Amino acid sequence: MAERIVLQSDDVSRALMRIAHQILEVNQGADDVVLLGIPTRGVPLARRIGANIARIAAMEGAEVDPAAFVGALDITMYRDDLRRRPLTQSHPTEIPLGGIDGKVVVLVDDVLFSGRTIRAALDATRDLGRPRAVQLAVLVDRGHRELPIRADFVGKNLPSARSERISVQLHEIDGGDDAVIISGREGAAGEEPR
């Protein structure tokens, strides 16, 4: 099956701005919100959503520093497939100053598939503190859940066959333009099992 671009750079930007607006609306502002990106591509997505939240706040006359509420959450040691997959690398967990206790933690990832990555992220979050609530923001929800996990904020619902591969390309990691690509092959570079 040939590759097909489902989202281009402008579409990704619009989706992330929409997610930022939704996060602010649902949580009545950004005061108690902490965004934690799940490596690899969830981290730059969280940073972009944080920058969008800061832009929205500035338009409303408030000053918000994304560095104060955006971080990264390493889930490597919480994955349930460590025995099957060699440990390639871990990424540092970066929790914003003030921690996550009593906060609304929004986990950010690129693709929601089986739900296993998010289950690992929930376990990792539990070890860091006790948030008031945990929400999930994803750029793409492709279905095929194996666990009862649902995203609160979705850039694009993209029903797909299990045999199809959804690939997210971000200029911070992959170079070039942002894109979401669907193809008929599974397991190629750029997509981790989720």
C-alpha positions in Angstrom: 0.0 0.0 0.0 1.3 3.4 -0.9 1.9 6.0 1.8 -0.7 8.7 2.2 -0.3 11.9 4.1 -3.2 12.4 6.4 -2.1 15.6 8.2 0.3 18.1 6.9 2.3 20.7 8.8 -0.5 23.3 9.0 -3.0 20.6 10.0 -0.7 19.5 12.9 -0.4 23.1 14.0 -4.1 23.7 14.0 -4.8 20.4 15.8 -2.3 21.4 18.6 -3.8 24.9 18.9 -7.3 23.3 19.2 -6.0 20.9 21.9 -4.5 23.9 23.8 -7.8 25.7 23.7 -9.6 22.5 24.9 -7.2 22.0 27.8 -7.8 25.6 28.9 -11.5 25.3 28.6 -11.9 22.0 30.4 -9.5 23.0 33.2 -10.7 26.6 33.4 -7.2 28.0 32.8 -3.7 26.7 33.1 -3.1 27.5 36.8 -2.9 23.8 38.0 -2.1 22.2 34.7 1.2 20.2 34.1 1.9 18.8 30.6 4.1 15.7 30.5 5.2 14.6 27.1 5.9 10.9 26.6 9.2 10.5 24.6 10.0 10.5 21.9 7.4 12.6 19.9 5.2 13.4 22.8 7.8 15.7 24.3 7.9 18.2 21.4 4.1 18.0 21.1 3.8 18.9 24.8 6.2 21.8 24.3 4.2 23.1 21.4 0.9 22.8 23.3 2.5 24.6 26.2 3.7 27.4 23.8 0.1 27.6 22.4 -1.3 27.9 25.9 1.1 30.7 26.6 0.1 32.5 23.4 -3.6 32.2 24.3 -3.0 33.5 27.8 -1.0 36.4 26.4 -4.0 37.4 24.2 -6.1 37.4 27.4 -3.5 39.6 29.2 -1.9 36.9 31.3 1.7 35.9 31.3 2.4 32.1 31.4 5.8 30.6 31.1 5.6 27.1 29.4 8.8 26.0 31.1 6.9 26.2 34.4 4.4 23.6 33.5 5.8 21.5 30.6 8.0 18.4 31.2 8.8 14.9 30.0 7.9 11.5 31.5 10.2 8.6 30.9 8.2 5.4 30.8 11.0 3.0 29.7 11.1 0.9 32.9 7.3 0.8 33.1 6.7 -0.8 29.7 5.2 -4.3 29.7 7.3 -5.4 26.7 10.8 -5.0 28.1 11.4 -8.7 27.9 10.5 -8.8 24.2 12.2 -5.6 23.1 15.7 -4.7 24.0 16.1 -1.5 26.0 17.3 1.0 23.4 17.5 4.1 25.5 15.8 5.9 28.2 14.9 9.6 28.3 15.2 11.8 31.3 12.1 12.6 33.3 11.7 16.3 33.6 9.1 17.4 36.1 8.3 21.2 36.2 9.2 23.0 39.5 6.4 22.5 41.9 5.9 18.8 41.0 2.6 17.2 40.2 0.9 16.8 43.6 -2.6 18.3 43.5 -2.2 19.3 39.8 -4.0 18.2 36.7 -1.4 16.2 34.7 -2.0 16.1 31.0 -0.1 13.2 29.4 0.9 14.0 25.8 1.7 11.4 23.1 1.7 11.3 19.4 -0.4 8.2 18.6 -2.9 6.3 20.8 -3.1 2.7 19.7 -3.3 -0.2 22.1 -3.2 1.9 25.3 -0.1 0.1 26.7 2.1 3.2 26.5 -0.4 5.2 28.4 -0.8 2.5 31.0 3.0 2.7 31.5 2.8 6.5 31.8 0.0 6.2 34.4 2.3 3.9 36.4 5.2 6.3 36.1 3.1 9.2 37.1 1.9 7.4 40.2 5.5 7.0 41.3 6.1 10.8 41.0 3.3 12.0 43.1 -0.4 12.3 43.5 -2.1 14.5 40.9 -5.6 15.8 41.3 -6.5 14.3 37.9 -4.8 12.8 34.9 -5.9 13.6 31.4 -4.6 12.5 28.0 -3.9 14.5 24.8 -2.9 12.7 21.6 -2.2 14.0 18.1 -3.8 10.8 16.6 -6.2 8.2 18.0 -6.2 5.2 15.7 -8.3 2.8 17.7 -7.6 -0.9 18.4 -7.4 -0.4 22.2 -6.3 -3.4 24.2 -6.9 -1.5 27.5 -9.8 0.7 28.7 -8.0 4.0 27.9 -9.6 7.0 26.2 -8.0 10.3 25.2 -9.5 13.5 26.5 -8.1 15.7 23.8 -7.5 14.3 20.2 -6.1 16.1 17.2 -7.4 13.6 14.7 -9.4 10.4 15.0 -8.0 8.1 12.4 -9.7 4.7 12.3 -7.2 2.2 10.7 -6.6 -1.4 10.1 -4.2 -3.2 12.4 -2.0 -3.9 9.3 -1.7 -0.2 8.6 1.1 1.9 10.1 0.6 5.4 11.4 3.8 7.5 11.4 4.2 10.9 12.9 7.0 13.1 11.7 8.0 16.2 13.6 10.6 18.6 12.5 12.2 18.7 16.0 13.0 15.0 15.7 12.8 13.9 12.1 13.8 17.2 10.3 11.7 18.4 7.5 8.0 19.2 7.7 5.5 17.9 10.2 3.3 15.1 8.9 1.1 12.2 9.8 1.4 9.4 7.3 -0.5 6.2 7.0 0.9 3.2 5.1 0.2 -0.5 4.8 3.3 -1.8 6.6 3.7 -2.4 10.3 6.9 -2.2 12.3 9.0 0.1 10.2 11.1 2.9 11.8 9.3 5.8 13.4 6.5 4.0 15.1 6.7 2.2 18.4 4.2 -0.4 19.5 1.6 1.3 21.7 
